[in-house]
Amino acid sequence: MSAPPERLIFAVSAHPELYDVTCPFYSIRTKKERAWMSISQNVGMPMERCKSKWKNLRDTYTRERKKVSRCGAAARTAKRWKYLGILSFLDPFIVPRDASGSTEQEVEEDWASKSRESDEEGETAGPSQTGLTQIVLEDASKKRVREDEDSRNREIQDLLLETLRALQDQSACSPAPTPPRSEDQLFLDSIAPSLERLDPQVKARVKFEIHKIIYEASTVVRNLEPAE
C-alpha cells in the first residue's frame, strides 16, 4: 500500500539531514539511514520505496519551480503542480542567499546534483551494509541498557514493597496503646449496667432527666460568670 505524497513530504520535512546541505548531519550516512527508518515506520512504506518516491517528488519540484521562475506572471495564472506549495520548505536550499554571481538555475542544478549524489551514496551502501549494521548495533546496545535499567528498577520496587509489607505487618502486630479513660467516662461506665436493666420507657425517662440536669447545671454556670 502506498502512502499519500503529502504524508511522505511532511515526514521528510522533519529531517533536515535529508535535504539541508548546510545541516551538520547531511553527510553522515548513519544519520540519514536512521531518518529513513523513522520515515518508513511513520508512513507505513518500505524504506527504499520512501526514498524513491521522495527523489521523484524532489526532482519534480525542482523542474516545476524552474517553470515558475522562467514564466513569471504567466505561470501564476497557469495550473500549478499540486505539491509546489508544501515543498516550498526546500527553497532556502535552492535560492542563492547573496549576490554571488551564480544564477538561480545554476544553484538549483547544484543542489539537485548534491541531492542525487547523496541518494546514490545511500543506494550504493545499501540498507544491509555498514550504515544499517551500525544502526542496528547501536539500537541493540541501547535496548540492552534499557533492559538492564528496567531490571534494576524492578528489583528496587520489589525491595520497597517488601519493606512496606514488613512495616505494615509490624504495625498490625503492635497496636497503638489506648489513652487512659477519664473519671467522667468511668462514672458513666459504672451506671451503664444499671441503666441497661431498666424498662425501655423508664430508661428513656432517666436519660432525659440526666440531660436535663446537665443542661440546667450548664445554664447556672453561665449565669454566674461575670459579664464583660
N, C-alpha and C positions, 0 to 999 in steps of 0.2 A: 504494500500500500504506500502511495506517495503522499507526503505531507504537502500542504499548500505552500506555495513560494513565500507568501508573507510570513509564515511561521519560521521558515528557514532563515529569511532575511533578518527578522528580529533576533533570532538565536545567534546568528553570526555577529550582529552589531554589538552584542555584549562581550565580544572577544576581540579587542583591537589588535592583538598579536597576529590576527589573520589578515588584516588589511592595512594597518597603520605602519608604513615603512619607517616611521620615527620611533616606534614602540621598542623599548629595550629587549622585549621578548620576540620581536619579529623574526629574528634569525635563529632562534632556539627551537630546534625541531621537536624536542620533547614537549615543550610548552604548547606547540601547535597541535601535536597529536593528542595531548590531554584535552585541549579545547574542542577538537573534532569529536572525541569520545563523548564529551558532555553534550555537544550539539546533537549527536546521533541519538543519545538517550532522550533528549528533550523533544525532538521532532518525531521520534519513532521510525527512523530510517537507518539503513546501514551506513557506516561512516564513509565508505567510498562513494556511495550514492549521494550523500550530502555534499561531498567535495565536488563531484561532477556537476550537480545542479547549481552550486554556488559559482563555479567557474563560468558556466553558461550565463547566469544572471549578471555577473560582474562584467563579462565581455560585452554582453548586450547593452548594459548600462553605459559603458564607455562609448559604444557606437552611437547610441541614441543621444547621448549628451553632445557628441560632435555635431549631429544633425541640428540640434537646437542652437549650438554656437554659430554654425555656418549660416543658417537661415534667418536667425534673429527674430524680428517681429512676425515674419511669415510663419515661423514654426509654432508661435504661441496660438495661432488660430487653427493649425492643423491638429489632427488627432495624435495625442501623445501616448507613448508606451505607458501602460498602467502602473508599472513599478518604478517609474522615473522619480517620483516624489519620495517614496520611502527609502530609496537607495541614495538619497542626497547626502547622507552622513559620510559618503566616500569623497565628497567634493574637496574637503581640506587637504586630501592627499593626492588630488589631481591638479587643482588650480594652483599656479605659482603664487607664492606669498609675497614676492617682491619683484621689482622690475629688473630681473637678472638677464634679460635679453632672450630668454627661451620663450618660444611661442607656446600657447596653451596646448596646441596639438602635440608638440614635442614632449611636454610634461606628461600629457595623458599617455602617450605611447611609452614613455619611460616607466611610468607607474604600472601600466599593463604588462610591460616586459618583465619587471621585477616580480609582479604577482605570479606570472606564468612560471618564471624560474623557481619561485618558491613552491608552487604546486608540483613542478616536475621533480624537485628535490624530494618532496614528500612521497611522490609516487615511486621514485627510484628506490628509496629506502624501504617502502612497503610497510604495512602495519605489523608484519610478523618479525621484522628485523630489529636492529639495535634500539631505535627510538621507542617502539612499543614495548620491547622487552624491558627496557629501563623503567618505563611507566608501571608495568605490571609488577616488577620487583619492588618499586617504591610503594605501590599500593599494598602489596603483601606485607612489607615491613611495617607500614602504618597500621594495618589490620592486626598484626601480632602485638604491637604496642597497645592498641585499644583493648584487645582481649586480655592482656596482662593487667591493664589498669582496671578493667571490669572485674577480673578475678580478685584483685586486691580489695576493691570496693565491696564486693560481696563478702569477703572474709571479715572486713571491718564491720559491716552491717550485721553479720551473724554474731560477732562478738558483742556488739552493743545490745542486740536483742537478748542474748543470754544473760548479760549483766542486768538488764532491765527486769527480766523474769526473776532473777535471783533476788533483786531488791523488793519486788512485789511479793514474792513468797515470804521473805523475811518480815515484811510489814504485816502480812496476814497472820503470821505466827506470833507476832508480838503486838497485840492491840494496845492502843494508847490507854493509859490509866484514866478512869473516870474521876472527875473532880469530886471532892467531899460534899455531902449534902448539907444544906443549911438547917438551922433549928426549925424554921418555918416548914420546910419540906418534911422534916422528921415528925413534926406535930401533926401535919396533915396525913402522913402515912399511918400515924398511930390511931387516928379516928376513922380511917378509911374502912377497916374491917367492921366496926360497929355500924357505920353508915350503910354498908352493903347488906347487912342483915335486916334492915328496916323494910317495911312495906313501900312499894313504889310511890304512893301518894304521900306517905309520911316523909320518905326520903326527899321528895321534891320540896316539901314544906321546909324541911331542915336546911336544905341548900339555899332556899330563898331567904330564910332568916339569917343565915351566915353572911350572905351577900349584903343583906340589909344592914346588919351590924357593922360590917366593914365600911359600907358607904357612909353611914351616919358618923362613924369614927373619923373618916377622912374629912367630912364636912366640918366637924368640930375643930379639927386641927387647922384647917384653912381659915376658919373664923377667928381662931386665937392668934394667928400670925399678924404682926403689926402692919398697918397699911403704909405703903411707901409715900 
